């Protein structure tokens, strides 16, 4: 199994049914994450029990991936749950994968390729930037903030002003 120097973080609150859908997304990746941290963000006891069962399925399906379940007894903010997982990340790069999202096959491989080639602090891949197809003033703003690196790959000088998504990758320790 090909494994990337990459960690995935998923937070779940009373959505155990979505974990196996995320597992299918992970199995379909051409390059697997080295680590997958799943935070149970205070799910009720029935959901928490189902997550425990589904975790064993994940570990069987992805034997080369270090999969960890963090159980929080009380529902906290999304940021609090993600920070609990970030404290356990052992890889240089980390991506956030929401339970109602999925990555296309090849996502992690593409991320790894971009990371090796450009050494960016943040990569946003396969996400439509708000306003990208909007009228000219918004498009002009995006063009002012983006430098094309190769077809379909741009360097954003101020990416946080453009995105409101969680499907991105960051390099830990970035200045």
N, C-alpha and C positions, 0 to 999 in steps of 0.2 A: 504494500500500500504506500503510495506517495504521500508524504506529509510535509506541510508547509511550516515555516517558523512563524506560526500565526495562531492566535487564540480567538475563539468566538464566544460572545456573551449573549445569553438569552434570558430575559426575565419573564416569568409566567405568574399570573394571578388568576386562579380559578379557570384555567384554560388547558387542562391536561390533555384534552383531546387533540390539541394542536401540536403537541410534542412529536407525535409519530409522523405528522406531515413534515415537520422540520427535519426529522430523521431522514425521510425520503430525499429531501433537498441535500442533506449532507452526503448521503450514499451516492447521489448522482454527481457530486463534485469530482472532477478529474484529479484534483489535489485536495487532500483532507487537511483540516486544521490539526495542529499538534495537540490542542487543548480546546475543550468545549465546556464552559462553565454555565450551568443553568441555575438561575436563582428562583426559588419558589418564594414569591413575594407575599407570604402570609395567606396562602390558599386555605380554604376550609378543610377539615380533616379528610373528607372523602376524596377531594381533588388531590390533596397531598399524598394520600395513600396510592392513588392511581399513578401519580408522578413517580413514586418509588418503583412501582411495577414496570412502568414504561422506561425508566432509566436502565433497567437490566436489559431490555430489548435494545436500547441504544448502544450499550456497552458490547453486546454480542455482535451487532451489525457493524460497529466501527472499532475493531480490536486494536488498532494502532493509535487511537485517539484517547488521550487522558480526559475522561468525562467526569465531571464533578457536579453534585447537586448541593447547593447551599440552601438551607431551609431557614427562612425568617418567620418567626412566630406571629408577627403582626404585619399587616399591610403597611408598607412605607411608600414614599415617593419613588418614582421610577429612577431618579438620580441616586437616591440612597441605595436601592437594590443594585444598580450598575456599579456603584462605588464599592460595594461589598465584593462583587466579582472582580473588579479591577485590582483589588488588594491581593488577589490570588493568582493573577496572570503571571505566567513564567515565560512568555514569548515576547519578542520585540514588538510585534504588531498585533493589534486587536481590532476586531469588527463587532459591531452590535447587530444582532439578528433578532428582530421582534418576532413573537410567536405567530403573528398573522401575516408575516412576510415570507419570502423565500428567495434564494439566489438561483440564477440560471446555472446549469452545468458549465464549469469552466470559470466561474466567478473568482474563486480563490486562486486558481492558476494565473489568471490575468492580474489579480492584485499582486501576487508574488513577482510576476514579471515586471510590472511597473515599479514595484519597490526596489528591485535589484537594479534596474536601469537608471532610475531617476533619484532614488533615495529621498522621496518626498516625506513630509511630516504628516500629510493627510491625503488620502485618495478617495475620490467619489467616482464610482463606476456604475454605469447603467442606470443612472438616476436623472430624470428630466429636471433641469433647473427651473424653478418657477420663473415665468416670464420669458423663457427662451424663445417661445413662438409668439410672444406678445407683440404689440405694436412697437414701432421703431424706438421710442425713447427708452424702453426697458432693454431692448436688444442692444442699444448703444451702450448702456451701462454695463452689460455683461461683457461686451467686446472690450471695454476699457479695463475691465478687471481680469480678463483671461488672455493668456499667451498660448497660442497653439504649439504643442510639442510634436504631435503626429496626428494623423487623421483620427478624429474622435477622442483625442486626449488633450486636455488643456491644463495649463498651470493657472490656478486662480490665486491672485494676490490677496484677496480678502474673501475666502470662501464662506465664512460664517455669515456674511451679509447677504448671501444669496440662497442659502439652503435652510430648510427647516426639517430635514429628514434625519433618520438615525442610521440609515444604511450607508455607512462609510467606514473607512479604515484609518486608524491613526497610528503613528509610531510613538511608543511610550518614551518618555524622556525628551520629547521634542521641545525646543525652546520656543 
